[in-house]
């Protein structure tokens, strides 16, 4: 019986195990150093805010794994030895494999800041991070968050829910301006400030200062300011969790290098999820995609390959979703921060400053390229079909009603959007 070992019990590794089990009687072992059972990372913030208990983040009953003959091992993998086809744990236990899958996810970036390893300093990725925040929060008056991305805004919302003052250090001139075009970024800046978060743009962390007990007491910024705080949230992005592979012979870049079949350079070793790096990026996607749904998709695809049906990873059209406090964000296709030479951008923002859409299209043939939506829920299937069929921007504008989840919004604002588009771009009739 083939022995498949998966390192990592996040969405990628667990999806892989489940889908292998549907098609095969292979022995499956999942090794994780974090928690015994799989949980939803995206729900950590809701546990802290009191909206759910941690057990509610677990998608499966604890006996699910035994029923499905998936062995769970808690331990830290310190080495992979391909010549012996085994992995080594921190307690020197060795586990042999026929097929090995690396699904080790990400770790928060640390850039060598003095004081970054003090007590009171954390990311927001692991269950241990949640436990640390729970421990420190009762005695915290102010927190400083470093890094203006999605995890940073989540952590800010969590801490504000406990009436902790939050200072948010963002090195860019505007929030998430590497991803969001100017209009949307400005809208989110205003929204952050309205939630009584002290947003400091164009500001970098220099140092974290310690008290006499080894706990963070303040940060120093590149503006020469010292800000007293008891918690420092490091949310300046993530990077693949691959340090334990440096002597394994597995080809590494920023992540574990894989081909379209998610194979590494070593036979019978594969990588999926946040730690996998494509040799060549797919379409305009980044070579490493630290995104929940792509991790799940990689797990599903690799399960096909490992059960006898070699299947390449083809993720389809780009999409993503998130929340900026209480503004929902969705993106489909490609909307660049600055339009490329052949692209036009249409931007509509409601007078409330809480709802907006941006549509990208090809100026030469008016093909729809992508959309950002804020405060509006759209149907994934509509845009997936529109992108596949290479429909025009005029078709999308004329059929926005078909895309919406929110009839009230479209009853009120659909005509306004269409009128503004027509005034900016001469409409072409669609059939």
Secondary structure, 3 states (H helix, E strand, C coil): CCEEEEECCCHHHHHHHHHHHHHCCCEEEEEECCCCCCCCHHHHHHHHCCCCCHHHHCCCCCCHHHHCCEEEEECCEEEEECCCCEEEECCCCEEECCEEEECCCEEECCCCCECCCCECEECCCCHHHHHHHHHHHCCCCEEEEECCCHHHHHHHHHHHCCCCEEEEEECCCCCCCCCCCHHHHHHHHHHHHHCCCEEEECCCEEEEEECCCCEEEEEEECCCCEEECCEEEECCCEEECCHHHCCCCCCECCCEEECCCCECCCCCEEECHHHEEECCCCCCCCCCCCCHHHHHHHHHHHHHHHCCCCCCCCCCCCEEEEEECCEEEEEEECCCCCCCCCEEEEEEECCCCCCEEEEEEECCCCEEEEEEEECCCECHHHHHHHHHCCCEHHHHHHCHHHHECCHHHHHHHHHHHHHHHHHHCCCCCCC
